[in-house]
Amino acid sequence: MNFVQMLDAAGIVLLVGQAGWIGLLYRRMGSLRGALDSAGEVIEQLDAASQRLDASAGGIARKVRDGVAEVDAKLTSCRKVAQELTVASRNAEEIATRLDQAVRQTKRVTAARAAALPREEVEPLGFARRLAGEPAARPEAAGRLLAHDLALAPTLSLRAADLMETDARHTLKLEVG
């Protein structure tokens, strides 16, 4: 075996080894293609799952935003109601103060009326009673009434209603005062 034959034999061994290696790689490439085909299906499934997850997360985020907006609206409504209640409370306090003042004034007026002189003694000698057409309460005072009224009649040019109103004001001054 000479050197050329040895080189040819080594070349043939290398070619057979290389053919075996190519066969092995071809088989592995076939397995890889099959794996890639099944991986494509898995990737499509993962992509669909990812899109569903995004949609679900978007729905949750939308619900959270809607919930926050609803809570904000309710808070705003509650603040308005609180302001209205505050105003109503202040108005109620003012009314209570006014009612308290009115009660105190009524008590003073009632006390003044209780302490006031009888009307017959305050009026100019029963003038209002005579205008109403009623007889005088005391006959002995009737003469004094007539003389007193006749003495005042020329000096006063007021109507009977004006006199009654003046007497009512005078009586109120005595009651309040």
C-alpha positions in Angstrom: 0.0 0.0 0.0 1.6 2.9 -1.1 1.1 6.4 0.1 -1.5 7.3 -2.5 -3.6 4.3 -1.7 -3.4 5.3 2.0 -4.5 8.7 1.2 -7.4 7.4 -0.9 -8.4 5.0 1.9 -8.3 7.8 4.4 -10.4 10.0 2.0 -12.9 7.2 1.6 -13.1 6.8 5.4 -13.6 10.5 5.8 -16.3 10.5 3.1 -18.1 7.7 4.8 -17.8 9.4 8.2 -19.0 12.6 6.7 -21.9 10.8 5.0 -22.8 9.3 8.4 -22.6 12.6 10.1 -24.8 14.2 7.3 -27.3 11.4 7.8 -27.4 12.0 11.5 -27.7 15.8 11.1 -30.5 15.2 8.5 -32.4 13.1 11.1 -31.9 15.7 13.8 -33.1 18.4 11.3 -36.3 16.3 10.7 -36.8 16.1 14.5 -36.2 19.8 14.8 -38.7 20.6 12.0 -41.3 18.5 13.8 -40.5 20.2 17.1 -40.7 23.6 15.4 -44.1 22.7 13.8 -45.5 21.7 17.2 -43.8 24.7 18.7 -45.6 26.9 16.2 -48.9 25.6 17.5 -47.8 26.1 21.1 -46.6 29.6 20.2 -50.0 30.4 18.6 -51.7 29.0 21.7 -49.5 31.1 24.0 -50.2 34.2 21.8 -53.9 33.6 22.1 -53.6 33.1 25.9 -51.5 36.3 26.1 -54.2 38.3 24.2 -56.9 36.9 26.5 -54.8 37.9 29.5 -54.4 41.4 28.1 -58.1 41.7 27.4 -58.9 40.4 30.9 -56.4 42.9 32.5 -57.9 45.7 30.4 -61.4 44.7 31.6 -60.2 44.7 35.2 -58.5 48.1 34.7 -61.6 49.5 33.1 -63.8 48.2 36.0 -61.3 49.8 38.5 -61.5 53.1 36.6 -65.3 53.0 36.5 -65.3 52.1 40.2 -63.0 55.0 41.1 -65.2 57.3 39.0 -68.3 56.1 40.8 -66.7 56.5 44.2 -65.5 60.0 43.2 -69.1 60.9 42.2 -70.5 59.6 45.4 -67.9 61.5 47.4 -68.8 64.7 45.6 -72.5 64.0 46.2 -71.8 63.4 49.9 -69.8 66.6 50.2 -72.7 68.5 48.7 -75.1 66.9 51.1 -72.7 67.7 54.0 -72.6 71.3 52.9 -76.4 71.5 52.6 -76.7 69.9 56.1 -74.3 72.4 57.5 -76.3 75.3 56.0 -79.5 73.7 57.3 -78.0 73.3 60.8 -76.9 77.0 60.8 -80.4 78.0 59.7 -81.9 75.8 62.4 -79.6 77.4 65.0 -80.7 80.9 63.8 -84.3 79.9 64.0 -83.9 78.4 67.5 -82.2 81.7 68.6 -85.1 83.7 67.1 -87.6 81.4 68.7 -85.9 81.8 72.1 -85.9 85.5 71.7 -89.6 85.4 70.8 -90.4 83.3 73.8 -88.5 85.7 76.1 -90.3 88.6 74.6 -93.7 86.9 74.9 -92.9 86.2 78.6 -92.0 89.9 79.1 -95.2 91.0 77.3 -97.3 88.5 79.3 -95.7 89.7 82.5 -96.4 93.4 81.5 -100.0 92.6 80.7 -100.5 90.9 84.0 -99.0 94.0 85.8 -100.8 96.5 83.6 -103.7 98.6 84.8 -107.2 97.5 83.7 -108.3 99.0 80.4 -111.0 101.1 81.9 -108.4 102.9 84.0 -106.0 103.4 81.1 -108.5 104.6 78.5 -109.6 108.2 78.6 -112.5 107.5 80.8 -114.2 104.8 78.8 -114.2 106.6 75.5 -113.8 103.4 73.5 -116.7 101.8 75.3 -119.0 104.7 74.6 -118.0 104.6 70.9 -119.0 100.9 70.9 -122.4 101.8 72.3 -122.0 100.1 75.6 -123.2 101.8 78.8 -120.6 103.1 81.2 -119.3 100.6 83.8 -119.7 102.9 86.8 -122.5 105.5 86.9 -120.5 107.8 89.2 -117.7 107.8 86.6 -120.2 108.5 83.8 -120.5 112.2 84.7 -116.7 112.6 84.9 -116.4 110.8 81.6 -118.8 113.0 79.8 -117.3 116.2 81.3 -113.8 115.1 80.5 -114.7 114.0 76.9 -116.6 117.3 76.3 -113.7 119.3 77.5 -111.3 117.4 75.2 -113.6 117.4 72.1 -113.0 120.9 70.9 -109.2 120.7 71.3 -108.9 117.4 69.5 -109.7 117.1 65.8 -109.0 113.4 65.6 -111.4 110.8 64.4 -112.7 108.1 66.9 -110.6 105.4 65.1 -107.4 107.6 65.5 -108.2 107.9 69.2 -108.7 104.2 69.6 -105.4 103.5 67.8 -103.6 106.1 70.0 -105.0 104.4 73.1 -103.9 101.0 71.8 -100.4 102.3 71.1 -100.3 103.8 74.6 -101.4 100.5 76.1 -98.8 98.6 74.1 -96.1 101.0 75.4 -97.2 100.3 78.9 -97.2 96.5 78.3 -93.8 96.3 76.6 -92.1 99.1 78.4 
